[in-house]
């Protein structure tokens, strides 16, 4: 199975979600890896390097691979997907041909966005690219679904609630779970960990909830 976490906009939490989802599922015994397609930032690759340096056996391994955009289909479809039961793609923040290929390869596309007008506008553009890719995959006899995740969401802020309602009216699949802006997510990234390996119970509950929703879809 291939789950891609992607959006054309940067700074929405794609890498953070990929890392935390991978850690939670790895702790449950899933045979998985992360495929980092952002060759410029390499956020998940750097996170993976920190994690691999933890040698006391306290954390399950989460392999992270840097993917060459020119050979992405071969690397993911013909190699990683045969070696691992689940490949989590940390997508690049750009509306390019690479984005289309990532969508076509995926069984599920997870699109995290922030509660802002610019994110909604970017989502509208991304949905057009997704629909084109979905039709192409359907013609090939495959299927891919897209779900939107509200990240750094604050229920007490009117604008956040309004943006959430706007997205709900866009005829897209919206996860019930919403992630908040928590220090634990930043701390986990720096330490090569997931929040389920830290002490913030609220952050742990969020990741467990979104992971459960994603597992149900798979």
N, C-alpha and C positions, 0 to 999 in steps of 0.2 A: 504494500500500500504506500502511496505517496501523498503526503499532506504538504501543500505549499503555503507559506505565510508570506503574503506579498501585497504590495500596494505601490502605486506610482509615486507616492509622497514619502519622503524620509522623515525620521524622527517620530514615528507613530508607535514604535515598540515592537517591530517585527522580530528583531534578534532576541530581545528580552523574552518574548513569548516563546520563540523556538527553543531557547535554552531551558526555560522553566518547564515547558511541556515535555521536552526530552528527558530531563532529570526525573520528573515525576513518573513517567512511564518506564524509564530504565529501572527505577527503584521497584517497580512492580514486575520486573523481569522481562520486559519487552526487548527484543533484539532490534536495536534501532541505531540510526546515525543522523547527524545534521549535515546537510549539503549547503555550504555558504556560497552563494552566487554573486555576492557583492565583492568583486575583486579589488575595489578601491578601499573600502573601509575594513573589510575582513573582521567584523566585530565578533562573530561567532568563532572564527578561527583563533582569534586572540584569547577569547574566553576559554576555548578548548585547550589551549596551551597552558593556561593557568591551572585548569582542572587536572590535566594529565600530570602536572608536577606534584599533585597530592598523592603521596606514595604510602600512606599509612593504612590503605584499604578501607577507609571510612566512607568512601563514596563510590557508587558504581560508575564504570567508565562510560563516557559518551563520546564516541568517535566523531570528529568534525573534519570534513573534507572541503578544501577550496576547489570550486568547480570552474573550469575553463568554459566561458560562454560559447566558444566555437565548437566544443565537443560535448556539450551538456547532455544531449540525448544519449550518447554512448556511455558517458560516465554514470549517469543516473539510472537509465532504463536497463542497460546491458550489464552493468557492474554492481552498483550499490543495491539496486532493487532485488538482485539475485542473492546478495550476501546478507541483506538485512530484511526483516519482516516489515519494517516501517522506516521510510526515509522522510525526514522533515526538511523541507527546502526553506532556507532563509533567503527570501527573494530580494532582488536588487530594486532600489527605489527609482525606477525609470520606466517610461512607456515605450518600450522597444520591442523588437522582434523576439528578444530573449524572454520578455514577459509572456508573450503569446505561447512560446514553446513550453514555458514552465506550466502554464494553465493547462495546455493540452496533455502534458505528461501526468498531471495530478488527478487523484481521485477526489480530493477535497481541497478547495481554496479557502483559506482563512484570511480575511482582510481586516486588520486592526486599524481603527481610525480614532482620532481625538474629537472631542465635542467642540468643533469649531466650524465656521462657515467655509473656510478654505478647504477643510478636510471633506466636507460634503460636496463641494464643487469638484474636488479631485476624485472623489468616489464616483460621481456621475460619469466622468471621463473614463475611469477604470472599468466601470460596468459595461460600457460600450465595447471595450477591448475584450473583456471576459465573454460577452455574448457572442462575439465573432469566433473566439476560440472554442466556446462550447458547441457551437453549430458545426465547426470543423471536426471536433472530436466525435460528435454524434454521427456525422457522416462516415466516420471511420469505424463506427460500431461501438464507440465508448461512451462514457458518461462522466461528467464532472459537476460538482455542486459548489456553490459559493456561499459562505456565511460571513457576516460582518460582526466584528467584536468592538464594542466601545471600550477604549482604554483611557486611563487617567481620568476616570469619570467621577463626578461628585454629584450625588443625588440632591444635595442641598442647594446647588447653584441653579437658578432658573434657566440660564442659557444652556447648561448641560442637558437639562430635562427637555428643553425645547428642541435641541439638536437631536436628541434621542428619538423624540416623537417624529421629527422630520424624516429621519432615516427609516423609522417604522412605516412611514407612508410611501416609501420609495419602491415598494413591491420587491424587497430583498429579504433574504433570510437573516434574521438578527438573533445572535445568541442571547439567551436569558441572562447568562453571567456577564457581569461588567467588572473590569479591573480598575482599581483605584490607583492614585499616585502615591506610592508608598516608598519610603526610604529603603525598605528591605529589598526591593527589586534592584536598586543601584548597588547596595552592599553585596548582593549575591553575584552580580556581574563581575565586580572587582575581584571577588574571591574565587571565581570559577565554580560557583555553586548555583543551586536553585533555591528559591525561597522555602521549599519544603525541607531543606536541610538547615534552615535557620530557625529562629524562635518566634517570628511574627506569625501568630496563629491566624490573623485575618488574611494575610497574604497567602498563607498555606491553603486556607479554605477557598480562596478565589481560584488558585491554580487547580486544586482538586476538582472544583466545580466545572471549570472550563474543559479540563481534561476528560471529565465524565461525559460532557456533552459531545465532545469530539469523538470519543470512543464509541458512543452510541451511534453516531453517524457512520462510523467505519464498520 
